[in-house]
Amino acid sequence: MSSDQDHLKETDTEARFEFKKEENSAVRSGKGLTEEVIRMISEDKDEPEWMLERRLRALKQYHNMPMPTDWPGQPDLTELDIEEIVPYIRPDVDKREGVDDWTELPDEIKDTFDKLGIPEAEKNALSGVGAQYESEVVYQNMQEQWEEKGVVFMNMDRAVKEHPELVKEYFMTTCVPPSDNKFAALHGAVWSGGSFVYIPEDVTVEMPVQAYFRMNSEGMGQFEHTLIVAEEGSEVHYIEGCSAPKYGAHNLHSGCVEVFVGEDAHVQYSTVQNWSKNTFNLNTKRAICEENATMEWVSGSMGSKATMLYPCTILKGRGATDTHITIAFAGEGQNIDTGAKVYHNAPETSSTIESKSISKDGGRTNYRGLVHIADGAENSSTAVECDALMFDNESTSDTMPYMEIEESKVDVAHEATVGKIGDEDIFYLQSRGLDDDDAKKMIVAGFIEPITEELPIEYAVELNRLIELEMEGSLG
Amino acid sequence: MSTTQVHANLTDEQVRQISGDLDEPEWLLETRLEALEALEDLEMPDVIRTPGRDWTNLHELDYESLVDPLNAAENKDQVGPDDVDVLPWAEAVAEHEDLIKEHFGSIVDPQENYLTALSTALFSTGTVIYVPEGVDAEDVTIRTEQNSRSLFNYTLVVTEESSSVTILERQSTGEEQDEQYYSGIVEVIAGENSNVQYGSLQNLSEEAYNFSLKRGDAGTYATIDWIEVNLGTQLTKSGVSTELNGDSSETQIVGAFYGHNDQHFDIDAKVWHRAEHTTADLVTRGVTDDVARSVYEGVQDVGRDAWDTSSYQRENTLMLSDESEADASPKLIINNHDTEASHSATVGQIDQEDLFYMTSRGIDPRSARNMLVEGFFVPVMEEIAVDELREDLEELVGARLRQRE
């Protein structure tokens, strides 16, 4: 009980304020994110005091920060009512079981999985049904295989309790502090679930670490936190299958990914995301690379009503390398605003960004990038390449790169092209016996090949299938 | 906000006096007074912002101390062939009021931002160039030498059907003062099938501040080519743009700049494709040396109805010193899929292999470097069809290089 309420009890006007107090404490009242709600989440998770304190500090920062509203060409967020998210927290905490029956899923989602040809077991994992359980199984397997070497791979909530020293050091401290932006602050306050990956010095995890991570209660799963710590000389490929659609009422996904790439370490983070078309997908993903470290981002952004996501790498140590390979697809009513950010803060660092986008049926894609080369980051180089493919005249595609170059001994190149699907290409393929649709699919498959070849086969297949389905217009 | 700083210091009376001295009609005076009135509500021109910084901080300028509206002084030379009207502002107001009334402020809204409004309220010098139907005119030149603390200039170019004109404009400083402010607005209305080539060489004192905005409206089959060279001032905010409003219209924007000492150039090149079969080619090359800074923004905006668009942009910056900074943001905004568009931007230093190759052929390192910088400008030089402008640029770049240690 808050001190305000205690105070009210002592006053004559208690009866008059009682009504108001009820309104305040009812989480559905639209009063927004409150300390009470945060305490409720933390308590429900049985968290240590220090994590609660971090959440409360993030909440304060959240309230003090403005919404991003005046970026040129940014997605319209006016329909996003953050106050409306809160009500979903409380019931979630109450009914831990959540939706746990495949049949309770919306038809749109079930159809998607059927069309993807995903087997029942995997469907359950992807749909969030018993995902917590499914995730545990994945983690468990990993542990058996790697635990001898000291690799940790577990649910983030669990990591808070089992590896407090690591989490305390790395969780939203230096990589993505809650003060970074409004949604990072929001995330810091209400985060829930996610993955924790720790690779000790000189350990190479040869097979990709995969997480089909889903929370079983609505709302909570939208704020998952992924923390990857790769110590000196280690190597890991982490893959997140995020093709989890969200249920009707939910409208915000605000995840956070933090990656620490130690000296000479190598981390690849791959993700294929397909959010439902009513989701606002506003994420912060960032990596910090020490000397000679390598970070690779591979991502396919599908679905969502609006996405604002610019994975960022800070090249902090001499000789560090960063690679971004991204693909975005926007169909009817979708605005995918995505790109990449790289800060070259040390000499001899290099980065490459390869961004592809497809827009169709009025969809809107945007590449928004920032390459910053700090004074002193001599002999650094960056190459940015953006290609946009547009299917029709209802669609839009913008490219907005920003290059801030403070150092002269550098090599900076940016290139972007936009084009329609070539009539000649289609004609050629048709003359070889393909129908119009198949010809288009084939052209698109060729267009996105740089992405798919970086992904393990099952993800590449999934991405290809998702795009084919989007092109057929057969996804919700 | 700092936007009211000058307005407090300016009066209706001053504006009336400027307008009266030029014998302007009532409607023009009204336009000026409205611009003055609007100052307090208007913002500075947009500058690029990335997290934590404005790329050009116009708010730091003290316009109040820079603007001296009633003491403008200049040395002007405006000449052209006989069949073209090249008129000083007061004469143009007397002879071509209808033309001015039709076009003044039609492309650059006087109240577009704080600095356009300031310019509209206070301009005391200007030129109107009117090219009648079918006339081909070369060698129109406008030289403006600034001899006062502030100078506000306005240029209007109107070409009738199937005419063509080549205009060369220069701004320089005569009498230097501690700080000076030069502001120039250019509007070009290119009629059907006409061809306008507008070259500008800005070589003001390095104590000066400069705001310039040039914008053209290209009619059907019309071509507007801009050459924008910036060498002088301590701070320049320059915008060159074309609206391709007529089917099959074309534009080329060629830019060159060379910043040294602590110069700051904020340069943008923009094109709006608003009709069918339009073509744009934007090419800019710049050098930054010492602690100079360049900010480049290039925008290719393809509208919903701009079918069959071709749009190309490339920007390259060469950094000669470690303390200089070169920022760039080339943007593509595409709303029509029947488009072939590309842009590219690079930033780098002199290629060490080239330098090595030249020195190994017996050229001393300093000459080799100068030749490589001159060579860097060749792709834009080649696009400059006005011989005089190209030669001047070559000479000025050469002089600046020789001045270098």
Boltz contact constraints between the chains, C-beta under 6 A:
constraints:
  - contact:
      token1: [A, 370]
      token2: [B, 50]
      max_distance: 6.0
  - contact:
      token1: [A, 390]
      token2: [B, 337]
      max_distance: 6.0
  - contact:
      token1: [A, 392]
      token2: [B, 337]
      max_distance: 6.0
  - contact:
      token1: [A, 393]
      token2: [B, 336]
      max_distance: 6.0
  - contact:
      token1: [A, 393]
      token2: [B, 337]
      max_distance: 6.0
  - contact:
      token1: [A, 396]
      token2: [B, 335]
      max_distance: 6.0
  - contact:
      token1: [A, 397]
      token2: [B, 334]
      max_distance: 6.0
  - contact:
      token1: [A, 398]
      token2: [B, 333]
      max_distance: 6.0
  - contact:
      token1: [A, 399]
      token2: [B, 332]
      max_distance: 6.0
  - contact:
      token1: [A, 400]
      token2: [B, 331]
      max_distance: 6.0
  - contact:
      token1: [A, 402]
      token2: [B, 50]
      max_distance: 6.0
  - contact:
      token1: [A, 402]
      token2: [B, 329]
      max_distance: 6.0
  - contact:
      token1: [A, 403]
      token2: [B, 328]
      max_distance: 6.0
  - contact:
      token1: [A, 404]
      token2: [B, 327]
      max_distance: 6.0
  - contact:
      token1: [A, 405]
      token2: [B, 326]
      max_distance: 6.0
  - contact:
      token1: [A, 405]
      token2: [B, 347]
      max_distance: 6.0
  - contact:
      token1: [A, 406]
      token2: [B, 325]
      max_distance: 6.0
  - contact:
      token1: [A, 408]
      token2: [B, 319]
      max_distance: 6.0
  - contact:
      token1: [A, 408]
      token2: [B, 321]
      max_distance: 6.0
  - contact:
      token1: [A, 408]
      token2: [B, 322]
      max_distance: 6.0
  - contact:
      token1: [A, 408]
      token2: [B, 349]
      max_distance: 6.0
  - contact:
      token1: [A, 409]
      token2: [B, 349]
      max_distance: 6.0
  - contact:
      token1: [A, 411]
      token2: [B, 348]
      max_distance: 6.0
  - contact:
      token1: [A, 412]
      token2: [B, 346]
      max_distance: 6.0
  - contact:
      token1: [A, 412]
      token2: [B, 347]
      max_distance: 6.0
  - contact:
      token1: [A, 413]
      token2: [B, 346]
      max_distance: 6.0
  - contact:
      token1: [A, 414]
      token2: [B, 345]
      max_distance: 6.0
  - contact:
      token1: [A, 415]
      token2: [B, 344]
      max_distance: 6.0
  - contact:
      token1: [A, 416]
      token2: [B, 332]
      max_distance: 6.0
  - contact:
      token1: [A, 416]
      token2: [B, 343]
      max_distance: 6.0
  - contact:
      token1: [A, 417]
      token2: [B, 342]
      max_distance: 6.0
  - contact:
      token1: [A, 418]
      token2: [B, 332]
      max_distance: 6.0
  - contact:
      token1: [A, 418]
      token2: [B, 334]
      max_distance: 6.0
  - contact:
      token1: [A, 418]
      token2: [B, 339]
      max_distance: 6.0
  - contact:
      token1: [A, 418]
      token2: [B, 341]
      max_distance: 6.0
  - contact:
      token1: [A, 419]
      token2: [B, 340]
      max_distance: 6.0
  - contact:
      token1: [A, 420]
      token2: [B, 337]
      max_distance: 6.0
  - contact:
      token1: [A, 420]
      token2: [B, 338]
      max_distance: 6.0
